[in-house]
Amino acid sequence: MEKTNHSKVTEFIILGFSELPEMQLFLFTVFFIIYMMSLTGNLLIIITVCSDSHLHSPMFFFLINLSFLEICYVTVTMPKLLAVLIAQNKTISFMQCMIQMYLFLSFTNTEFYLLTAMAYDRYVAICRPLQYTVIMNKKVCIILAVISWTIAILNPVPQVTLLSLSSFCSSNEINHFFCDITALMTLSCSGKSLIETINYIEGSFLAFTPFLLTIISYVYIISAVLNIHSAKSRQKTFSTCSSHLTVVLLFYGTSFAVYVRPQSVYSIDLNKLLTVVYITVIPLFNPLIYSLRNKELIRSLQKAIRKVQNCFIPRISKMLHTVYDGNISIMNKQRGI
């Protein structure tokens, strides 16, 4: 760290889970498995939906966006965390830290809006089924996705810009496992109150607004479901949005606990614990929740797996037989047979 009159920081040190030195290898193994499973699960959903024409509907269009988002989301933080745990490479440059923080905030905001768009899609499907194909046409879906990504990309610019211009006079050690904006604000000694105010107002507004729209959508959905006379039909209708509702509750519950809190009640240990759930569990659970509770997706996944088996297993078997026959031939020649 180079010091001028304003204590210019050129790099940060990410402490990670330094309070648990004996568990570094265990934590690396756990997070590496979770990371690989998150990538595999979300990538499998994208490939399955894209390859099956029966799944080319608005619901699965937004699901592809969500799965792609989860891949980006977990990749922003996880590789550096793994490097900190296994290679003890705890330093990160100032610019890399700002970029990581910006991307993480952008992807988090994108998820708020994508989940809202998916709630609107379920509202139209259940409350206005006869007009569903007209309202949720391809153009509308693309517009909703573009708006979600655009607003989310622009939203963190003020906070990140102000924080990048701040002075860090106490320390350059981030007591977290990535460049979290709340953890960095505890190190800042200039403009902290302004950043906190902007972060709290924008965060609360831009998180609360899509949350409110999602709640309104589900009020109409639940009302429509309750008006269905048949219990079996009610269950079948509500099952079409149960996966989305589960993801919404999980995401909003953890995100509000992590970020919609005053700085005065900030706790490093609690924040780390909540953020671990927020960063690792949600990207892992989302593909599981959607695939396990969606019969169409399960059938398509099973079909894709059978195609892979039919394509590769015979080839692998033939290759093994070729290698085996070759080895037998070589052994026979060596024996003079």
One Martini backbone bead per residue (centre of mass of N, CA, C, O) as a GRO file, in nm:
protein
  337
    1MET     BB    1   0.093   0.038   0.026
    2GLU     BB    2   0.045   0.362  -0.071
    3LYS     BB    3   0.134   0.690   0.057
    4THR     BB    4  -0.044   0.976   0.101
    5ASN     BB    5  -0.259   1.217   0.201
    6HIS     BB    6  -0.488   0.973   0.111
    7SER     BB    7  -0.411   0.681   0.110
    8LYS     BB    8  -0.315   0.509  -0.133
    9VAL     BB    9  -0.457   0.228  -0.293
   10THR     BB   10  -0.338  -0.067  -0.486
   11GLU     BB   11  -0.426  -0.292  -0.270
   12PHE     BB   12  -0.574  -0.590  -0.147
   13ILE     BB   13  -0.668  -0.799   0.138
   14ILE     BB   14  -0.806  -1.118   0.152
   15LEU     BB   15  -0.899  -1.305   0.428
   16GLY     BB   16  -1.152  -1.462   0.452
   17PHE     BB   17  -1.092  -1.765   0.655
   18SER     BB   18  -0.852  -1.699   0.874
   19GLU     BB   19  -1.000  -1.807   1.145
   20LEU     BB   20  -0.974  -2.106   0.971
   21PRO     BB   21  -0.692  -2.266   0.906
   22GLU     BB   22  -0.775  -2.582   0.941
   23MET     BB   23  -1.021  -2.539   0.695
   24GLN     BB   24  -0.918  -2.471   0.407
   25LEU     BB   25  -0.936  -2.742   0.251
   26PHE     BB   26  -1.231  -2.802   0.311
   27LEU     BB   27  -1.348  -2.539   0.190
   28PHE     BB   28  -1.238  -2.579  -0.091
   29THR     BB   29  -1.389  -2.842  -0.153
   30VAL     BB   30  -1.677  -2.738  -0.113
   31PHE     BB   31  -1.666  -2.491  -0.312
   32PHE     BB   32  -1.580  -2.650  -0.562
   33ILE     BB   33  -1.828  -2.834  -0.579
   34ILE     BB   34  -2.039  -2.610  -0.591
   35TYR     BB   35  -1.930  -2.472  -0.844
   36MET     BB   36  -1.954  -2.715  -1.038
   37MET     BB   37  -2.258  -2.765  -0.991
   38SER     BB   38  -2.357  -2.487  -1.083
   39LEU     BB   39  -2.245  -2.493  -1.368
   40THR     BB   40  -2.374  -2.761  -1.460
   41GLY     BB   41  -2.674  -2.705  -1.400
   42ASN     BB   42  -2.707  -2.439  -1.567
   43LEU     BB   43  -2.592  -2.546  -1.836
   44LEU     BB   44  -2.798  -2.776  -1.872
   45ILE     BB   45  -3.045  -2.596  -1.897
   46ILE     BB   46  -2.959  -2.435  -2.144
   47ILE     BB   47  -2.919  -2.676  -2.338
   48THR     BB   48  -3.199  -2.805  -2.309
   49VAL     BB   49  -3.375  -2.563  -2.398
   50CYS     BB   50  -3.232  -2.506  -2.675
   51SER     BB   51  -3.276  -2.818  -2.790
   52ASP     BB   52  -3.590  -2.781  -2.710
   53SER     BB   53  -3.879  -2.676  -2.867
   54HIS     BB   54  -4.089  -2.727  -2.626
   55LEU     BB   55  -3.921  -2.489  -2.446
   56HIS     BB   56  -4.013  -2.234  -2.631
   57SER     BB   57  -4.081  -2.024  -2.381
   58PRO     BB   58  -4.103  -1.769  -2.164
   59MET     BB   59  -4.022  -1.923  -1.907
   60PHE     BB   60  -3.753  -2.047  -2.039
   61PHE     BB   61  -3.624  -1.784  -2.123
   62PHE     BB   62  -3.585  -1.680  -1.829
   63LEU     BB   63  -3.428  -1.928  -1.732
   64ILE     BB   64  -3.181  -1.882  -1.906
   65ASN     BB   65  -3.108  -1.609  -1.787
   66LEU     BB   66  -3.078  -1.713  -1.495
   67SER     BB   67  -2.854  -1.925  -1.549
   68PHE     BB   68  -2.649  -1.731  -1.669
   69LEU     BB   69  -2.637  -1.548  -1.423
   70GLU     BB   70  -2.534  -1.763  -1.219
   71ILE     BB   71  -2.266  -1.811  -1.359
   72CYS     BB   72  -2.162  -1.520  -1.331
   73TYR     BB   73  -2.207  -1.481  -1.026
   74VAL     BB   74  -2.016  -1.718  -0.921
   75THR     BB   75  -1.755  -1.630  -1.094
   76VAL     BB   76  -1.681  -1.360  -0.953
   77THR     BB   77  -1.599  -1.507  -0.659
   78MET     BB   78  -1.494  -1.809  -0.648
   79PRO     BB   79  -1.203  -1.819  -0.769
   80LYS     BB   80  -1.076  -1.630  -0.553
   81LEU     BB   81  -1.153  -1.797  -0.308
   82LEU     BB   82  -0.991  -2.051  -0.392
   83ALA     BB   83  -0.715  -1.905  -0.399
   84VAL     BB   84  -0.714  -1.826  -0.100
   85LEU     BB   85  -0.737  -2.120   0.018
   86ILE     BB   86  -0.498  -2.279  -0.153
   87ALA     BB   87  -0.270  -2.033  -0.237
   88GLN     BB   88  -0.272  -1.767  -0.065
   89ASN     BB   89  -0.401  -1.546  -0.274
   90LYS     BB   90  -0.494  -1.235  -0.127
   91THR     BB   91  -0.445  -1.048  -0.353
   92ILE     BB   92  -0.590  -0.736  -0.489
   93SER     BB   93  -0.647  -0.513  -0.696
   94PHE     BB   94  -0.811  -0.226  -0.713
   95MET     BB   95  -0.947  -0.272  -0.990
   96GLN     BB   96  -1.044  -0.564  -0.945
   97CYS     BB   97  -1.221  -0.495  -0.702
   98MET     BB   98  -1.415  -0.298  -0.844
   99ILE     BB   99  -1.511  -0.498  -1.060
  100GLN     BB  100  -1.621  -0.715  -0.874
  101MET     BB  101  -1.826  -0.535  -0.730
  102TYR     BB  102  -1.984  -0.442  -0.979
  103LEU     BB  103  -2.069  -0.723  -1.089
  104PHE     BB  104  -2.212  -0.824  -0.838
  105LEU     BB  105  -2.427  -0.599  -0.826
  106SER     BB  106  -2.541  -0.638  -1.110
  107PHE     BB  107  -2.631  -0.938  -1.079
  108THR     BB  108  -2.815  -0.893  -0.839
  109ASN     BB  109  -3.009  -0.692  -0.979
  110THR     BB  110  -3.093  -0.874  -1.213
  111GLU     BB  111  -3.245  -1.083  -1.039
  112PHE     BB  112  -3.471  -0.905  -0.947
  113TYR     BB  113  -3.590  -0.852  -1.241
  114LEU     BB  114  -3.622  -1.141  -1.344
  115LEU     BB  115  -3.819  -1.235  -1.120
  116THR     BB  116  -4.035  -1.028  -1.201
  117ALA     BB  117  -4.079  -1.124  -1.493
  118MET     BB  118  -4.161  -1.413  -1.403
  119ALA     BB  119  -4.409  -1.324  -1.239
  120TYR     BB  120  -4.561  -1.198  -1.476
  121ASP     BB  121  -4.576  -1.454  -1.645
  122ARG     BB  122  -4.747  -1.613  -1.434
  123TYR     BB  123  -4.984  -1.417  -1.423
  124VAL     BB  124  -5.072  -1.444  -1.720
  125ALA     BB  125  -5.102  -1.758  -1.727
  126ILE     BB  126  -5.330  -1.762  -1.489
  127CYS     BB  127  -5.515  -1.488  -1.530
  128ARG     BB  128  -5.451  -1.480  -1.876
  129PRO     BB  129  -5.454  -1.740  -2.075
  130LEU     BB  130  -5.588  -1.641  -2.354
  131GLN     BB  131  -5.349  -1.395  -2.371
  132TYR     BB  132  -5.058  -1.503  -2.345
  133THR     BB  133  -4.938  -1.510  -2.643
  134VAL     BB  134  -4.984  -1.204  -2.686
  135ILE     BB  135  -4.838  -1.075  -2.443
  136MET     BB  136  -4.597  -1.309  -2.439
  137ASN     BB  137  -4.407  -1.230  -2.655
  138LYS     BB  138  -4.099  -1.209  -2.788
  139LYS     BB  139  -4.064  -0.901  -2.760
  140VAL     BB  140  -4.139  -0.873  -2.460
  141CYS     BB  141  -3.923  -1.062  -2.344
  142ILE     BB  142  -3.678  -0.904  -2.449
  143ILE     BB  143  -3.743  -0.635  -2.311
  144LEU     BB  144  -3.740  -0.739  -2.018
  145ALA     BB  145  -3.447  -0.841  -2.026
  146VAL     BB  146  -3.305  -0.576  -2.109
  147ILE     BB  147  -3.403  -0.407  -1.872
  148SER     BB  148  -3.282  -0.575  -1.647
  149TRP     BB  149  -2.982  -0.548  -1.737
  150THR     BB  150  -2.957  -0.236  -1.767
  151ILE     BB  151  -3.032  -0.137  -1.483
  152ALA     BB  152  -2.820  -0.315  -1.335
  153ILE     BB  153  -2.564  -0.190  -1.471
  154LEU     BB  154  -2.623   0.117  -1.375
  155ASN     BB  155  -2.675   0.124  -1.064
  156PRO     BB  156  -2.363   0.088  -0.934
  157VAL     BB  157  -2.200   0.337  -1.031
  158PRO     BB  158  -2.207   0.545  -0.795
  159GLN     BB  159  -2.085   0.368  -0.567
  160VAL     BB  160  -1.823   0.278  -0.711
  161THR     BB  161  -1.713   0.559  -0.776
  162LEU     BB  162  -1.700   0.672  -0.487
  163LEU     BB  163  -1.525   0.442  -0.367
  164SER     BB  164  -1.279   0.480  -0.568
  165LEU     BB  165  -1.240   0.791  -0.442
  166SER     BB  166  -1.161   0.698  -0.183
  167SER     BB  167  -1.027   0.669   0.136
  168PHE     BB  168  -0.782   0.432   0.295
  169CYS     BB  169  -0.669   0.472   0.634
  170SER     BB  170  -0.668   0.197   0.802
  171SER     BB  171  -0.691  -0.036   0.568
  172ASN     BB  172  -0.638  -0.325   0.320
  173GLU     BB  173  -0.823  -0.526   0.480
  174ILE     BB  174  -1.058  -0.774   0.387
  175ASN     BB  175  -1.323  -0.907   0.589
  176HIS     BB  176  -1.348  -1.125   0.340
  177PHE     BB  177  -1.412  -1.319   0.019
  178PHE     BB  178  -1.467  -1.030  -0.110
  179CYS     BB  179  -1.565  -0.728  -0.274
  180ASP     BB  180  -1.746  -0.586  -0.053
  181ILE     BB  181  -1.910  -0.296   0.003
  182THR     BB  182  -1.940  -0.309   0.315
  183ALA     BB  183  -1.643  -0.379   0.380
  184LEU     BB  184  -1.519  -0.125   0.237
  185MET     BB  185  -1.668   0.093   0.406
  186THR     BB  186  -1.506   0.028   0.674
  187LEU     BB  187  -1.227   0.150   0.537
  188SER     BB  188  -1.342   0.413   0.491
  189CYS     BB  189  -1.266   0.792   0.538
  190SER     BB  190  -1.448   0.894   0.281
  191GLY     BB  191  -1.779   0.934   0.202
  192LYS     BB  192  -1.946   0.718   0.361
  193SER     BB  193  -2.231   0.845   0.408
  194LEU     BB  194  -2.301   0.883   0.109
  195ILE     BB  195  -2.275   0.590   0.019
  196GLU     BB  196  -2.475   0.474   0.222
  197THR     BB  197  -2.720   0.635   0.129
  198ILE     BB  198  -2.723   0.545  -0.166
  199ASN     BB  199  -2.724   0.242  -0.113
  200TYR     BB  200  -2.989   0.237   0.055
  201ILE     BB  201  -3.182   0.375  -0.140
  202GLU     BB  202  -3.129   0.215  -0.399
  203GLY     BB  203  -3.149  -0.066  -0.279
  204SER     BB  204  -3.435  -0.041  -0.164
  205PHE     BB  205  -3.581   0.051  -0.421
  206LEU     BB  206  -3.463  -0.168  -0.635
  207ALA     BB  207  -3.570  -0.404  -0.446
  208PHE     BB  208  -3.863  -0.326  -0.357
  209THR     BB  209  -4.007  -0.289  -0.627
  210PRO     BB  210  -3.986  -0.583  -0.739
  211PHE     BB  211  -4.105  -0.708  -0.484
  212LEU     BB  212  -4.383  -0.571  -0.503
  213LEU     BB  213  -4.453  -0.679  -0.787
  214THR     BB  214  -4.439  -0.975  -0.702
  215ILE     BB  215  -4.656  -0.967  -0.485
  216ILE     BB  216  -4.887  -0.871  -0.668
  217SER     BB  217  -4.881  -1.113  -0.857
  218TYR     BB  218  -4.942  -1.326  -0.621
  219VAL     BB  219  -5.214  -1.219  -0.538
  220TYR     BB  220  -5.352  -1.283  -0.808
  221ILE     BB  221  -5.276  -1.580  -0.827
  222ILE     BB  222  -5.405  -1.680  -0.560
  223SER     BB  223  -5.687  -1.578  -0.626
  224ALA     BB  224  -5.724  -1.754  -0.883
  225VAL     BB  225  -5.675  -2.030  -0.748
  226LEU     BB  226  -5.910  -2.011  -0.530
  227ASN     BB  227  -6.139  -2.002  -0.768
  228ILE     BB  228  -6.085  -2.291  -0.798
  229HIS     BB  229  -6.272  -2.574  -0.739
  230SER     BB  230  -6.056  -2.774  -0.793
  231ALA     BB  231  -5.802  -2.915  -0.617
  232LYS     BB  232  -5.635  -3.033  -0.850
  233SER     BB  233  -5.626  -2.770  -1.021
  234ARG     BB  234  -5.494  -2.593  -0.811
  235GLN     BB  235  -5.233  -2.758  -0.784
  236LYS     BB  236  -5.151  -2.750  -1.084
  237THR     BB  237  -5.141  -2.441  -1.117
  238PHE     BB  238  -4.942  -2.371  -0.876
  239SER     BB  239  -4.698  -2.552  -0.976
  240THR     BB  240  -4.605  -2.346  -1.208
  241CYS     BB  241  -4.496  -2.132  -0.953
  242SER     BB  242  -4.337  -2.271  -0.713
  243SER     BB  243  -4.043  -2.242  -0.801
  244HIS     BB  244  -4.033  -1.935  -0.815
  245LEU     BB  245  -4.123  -1.880  -0.522
  246THR     BB  246  -3.883  -2.021  -0.387
  247VAL     BB  247  -3.662  -1.840  -0.510
  248VAL     BB  248  -3.767  -1.570  -0.405
  249LEU     BB  249  -3.750  -1.630  -0.099
  250LEU     BB  250  -3.447  -1.699  -0.094
  251PHE     BB  251  -3.331  -1.439  -0.220
  252TYR     BB  252  -3.471  -1.213  -0.051
  253GLY     BB  253  -3.399  -1.309   0.230
  254THR     BB  254  -3.084  -1.287   0.199
  255SER     BB  255  -3.048  -1.002   0.071
  256PHE     BB  256  -3.183  -0.837   0.296
  257ALA     BB  257  -2.996  -0.939   0.525
  258VAL     BB  258  -2.732  -0.822   0.394
  259TYR     BB  259  -2.824  -0.510   0.273
  260VAL     BB  260  -3.096  -0.422   0.440
  261ARG     BB  261  -2.888  -0.249   0.642
  262PRO     BB  262  -2.751  -0.084   0.872
  263GLN     BB  263  -2.426  -0.009   0.961
  264SER     BB  264  -2.473  -0.035   1.279
  265VAL     BB  265  -2.551  -0.367   1.230
  266TYR     BB  266  -2.280  -0.462   1.143
  267SER     BB  267  -2.158  -0.802   1.084
  268ILE     BB  268  -1.909  -0.995   0.983
  269ASP     BB  269  -1.994  -1.286   1.053
  270LEU     BB  270  -2.287  -1.265   0.954
  271ASN     BB  271  -2.222  -1.168   0.664
  272LYS     BB  272  -2.064  -1.418   0.578
  273LEU     BB  273  -2.283  -1.628   0.622
  274LEU     BB  274  -2.501  -1.502   0.435
  275THR     BB  275  -2.318  -1.485   0.178
  276VAL     BB  276  -2.270  -1.781   0.136
  277VAL     BB  277  -2.563  -1.842   0.072
  278TYR     BB  278  -2.598  -1.625  -0.153
  279ILE     BB  279  -2.357  -1.737  -0.346
  280THR     BB  280  -2.385  -2.067  -0.332
  281VAL     BB  281  -2.681  -2.178  -0.293
  282ILE     BB  282  -2.856  -2.038  -0.511
  283PRO     BB  283  -2.706  -2.133  -0.777
  284LEU     BB  284  -2.757  -2.437  -0.694
  285PHE     BB  285  -3.078  -2.446  -0.642
  286ASN     BB  286  -3.221  -2.338  -0.890
  287PRO     BB  287  -3.191  -2.588  -1.085
  288LEU     BB  288  -3.318  -2.788  -0.885
  289ILE     BB  289  -3.595  -2.660  -0.847
  290TYR     BB  290  -3.680  -2.652  -1.151
  291SER     BB  291  -3.626  -2.957  -1.226
  292LEU     BB  292  -3.794  -3.104  -0.991
  293ARG     BB  293  -4.077  -2.913  -1.059
  294ASN     BB  294  -4.045  -2.987  -1.382
  295LYS     BB  295  -4.161  -3.204  -1.612
  296GLU     BB  296  -4.056  -3.095  -1.881
  297LEU     BB  297  -3.757  -3.073  -1.796
  298ILE     BB  298  -3.716  -3.366  -1.712
  299ARG     BB  299  -3.778  -3.494  -1.987
  300SER     BB  300  -3.553  -3.341  -2.140
  301LEU     BB  301  -3.317  -3.443  -1.969
  302GLN     BB  302  -3.362  -3.743  -2.024
  303LYS     BB  303  -3.332  -3.721  -2.330
  304ALA     BB  304  -3.043  -3.603  -2.330
  305ILE     BB  305  -2.909  -3.838  -2.178
  306ARG     BB  306  -2.983  -4.058  -2.386
  307LYS     BB  307  -2.828  -3.932  -2.620
  308VAL     BB  308  -2.552  -3.945  -2.490
  309GLN     BB  309  -2.548  -4.247  -2.445
  310ASN     BB  310  -2.600  -4.333  -2.748
  311CYS     BB  311  -2.341  -4.180  -2.853
  312PHE     BB  312  -2.093  -4.255  -2.643
  313ILE     BB  313  -2.095  -4.547  -2.534
  314PRO     BB  314  -2.035  -4.704  -2.798
  315ARG     BB  315  -1.764  -4.557  -2.850
  316ILE     BB  316  -1.624  -4.633  -2.590
  317SER     BB  317  -1.654  -4.938  -2.622
  318LYS     BB  318  -1.500  -4.958  -2.891
  319MET     BB  319  -1.235  -4.834  -2.787
  320LEU     BB  320  -1.181  -5.047  -2.566
  321HIS     BB  321  -1.175  -5.290  -2.757
  322THR     BB  322  -0.939  -5.189  -2.928
  323VAL     BB  323  -0.734  -5.171  -2.699
  324TYR     BB  324  -0.760  -5.464  -2.606
  325ASP     BB  325  -0.686  -5.601  -2.880
  326GLY     BB  326  -0.408  -5.465  -2.900
  327ASN     BB  327  -0.287  -5.582  -2.639
  328ILE     BB  328  -0.319  -5.880  -2.717
  329SER     BB  329  -0.145  -5.865  -2.972
  330ILE     BB  330   0.117  -5.779  -2.835
  331MET     BB  331   0.137  -6.020  -2.637
  332ASN     BB  332   0.148  -6.240  -2.860
  333LYS     BB  333   0.410  -6.141  -2.995
  334GLN     BB  334   0.591  -6.166  -2.741
  335ARG     BB  335   0.524  -6.488  -2.724
  336GLY     BB  336   0.503  -6.604  -3.032
  337ILE     BB  337   0.189  -6.642  -3.146
   0.00000   0.00000   0.00000
